[in-house]
Amino acid sequence: MTQQARKLVIITEKLLLKKIAKIIDEAGASGYTVMEAGGKGSRNVRSSGQPSVGDSYSNIKIEVLTIDREMALKISDEVAAQFFDDYSGITYLCDAEVLRAHKF
């Protein structure tokens, strides 16, 4: 059985992970996935994959499956309001169909 959902994707700086995870949890999402990320955007090339002394300045991609658009927008709006004036980041939404919906 499947269930319709929304996938919120947040790409931002790794040092924000714990604060963003708290926002996600407080919004009532059932969980999230975090991956290392890199690329090029308005703030130039980030997380090139080259070795460095520390990875505090690397980027991450957080994916959150939510039951509805409103929860995803609530999380996205809060993250943007708290962090995106001072840190690089972007969010976007996708439609998703969750398999094994009993786990969601």
Salt bridges, closest charged atoms under 4 A:
GLU26 OE2 - LYS22 NZ 3.90
ASP55 OD2 - LYS14 NZ 2.55
GLU63 OE2 - LYS7 NZ 3.86
GLU63 OE2 - LYS61 NZ 3.49
ASP95 OD1 - ARG6 NE 3.37
